[in-house]
């Protein structure tokens, strides 16, 4: 099973994903690490990525999923349905976990986040790009990450 922890920047994908991977004793990957240096520079300057910008990135994530031999957790925004469809590899049983939050909370988190290239200036474009998933397990970002993880584990009887 591949768990993709998805949502807008600042939702807590990496935090929840790392805790989940630790609980499952499996690999954790942050899809932010798969962006090209050009994409990172664009985002650092506050320029939203286009679908064309994301093409190589999505292919890299799909390759990562294809290569998994065991359970893994991936933190990935997966904002559009088409992105999630592309990342859904049936043989791998890909499960999306959506961390949903109010823009005000996301903005506060992004404003105080240190050491990340995606800042608050990208929030609006991410909100506009987001197509909320219909078939994902959804959690509110105001819940404690450990509570979210325990709920995921309970849902899948892990």
PyMOL commands that set and color helices and strands:
alter all, ss='L'
color gray80, all
select helices_A, chain A and resi 13-24+31-34+37-44+51-66+81-87+90-92+103-112+120-129+145-155
alter helices_A, ss='H'
color red, helices_A
select strands_A, chain A and resi 2-6+27-30+72-75+94-100+137-140
alter strands_A, ss='S'
color yellow, strands_A
deselect
rebuild
show_as cartoon
